[in-house]
Amino acid sequence: MASRRSVARHRSILFWALAGLSLLVSHDAVYLFQVGPGAELASMLRGAAHEYWGFGSALLTVIGALVVLSTLLRLRLLRRKAANLAIRPARSYPRRVLRTWVTLLAVVAVGFVVQESVEHLIAHGHAIGAGALLSAEYPLSLPVIAAITGVAALVVALAADVERRLLAAIESALARLRPRRAVARPATLVPVRSSIRTRPGASRAPPVLFAT
C-alpha cells in the first residue's frame, strides 16, 4: 500500500497542476469576457507583453494533462484492487471542497496579479498590482477566477476523496485477510525435584557401623 507521504505528494502535485491550468484558463477567460472573441482578443494575447504566453500555455496544458491522466490511472488501479478484494467503499461528499477552493482561489488570484503586473511593466512601464483584480480595467477578473477555481476545486477534492475512501477500504480488507497471530500463553512453571544423587554428600560411602 502507498505510504501517507506518497499519497500527500500525489495530491499536492494534482493541486498545483490544476492551479496552473486554472491560471491559464482564467487569464484567457478574463480577456475573452472583457474584449470578446475576435481579432482584438487575438492581437492582445499575441502582443509584446504576451510573447511568452504561447509557450507558457502549452507548458501548463501538457503538465496539467499529464498529471490529470496520471491521477485517473492511479484511481483506476485502486478501483481495480478494491474490486479484486470484493469491496465497495462508502460514498461521501467531499468535505474539503470549500477549503480547496479558497486555497486555489488565493493561489490563482496572486498568480494572476503577478502575471498582469509583469505584463503591464513590459507594455506600459508600471505594475498594476492589486488593480488586476479590483480596478475598472479588470471588472470580471475576480468572478471569472472564482468560477474557474471552483470547478478545479471540485476536481481536486473529488479525486482526493475517492482516493482516500479506496485506500481506507483496501487497508481494511487487507487487515481482515491477514492471519491472526496466535497469542503466546505464559509457560507454566513446573517444580523440578532434585535427584538424590545431586544432593550434598551423595558421593560419600555409607557410614561404618561399629559393634559395641
Secondary structure, DSSP 4 states (H G I P E B T S, - for coil): ---HHHHHHHHHHHHHHHHHHHHHHHHHHHHHHHH-SSHHHHHHHTSGGGTTHHHHHHHHHHHHHHHHHHHHHHHHHHHHHHHHTT--PPP---TTHHHHHHHHHHHHHHHHHHHHHHHHHHHHSS--TTHHHHSTTSTTHHHHHHHHHHHHHHHHHHHHHHHHHHHHHHHHHHHHHSPPPPPPPPPPPPPPPPPGGGSTTTTSPPPPP---
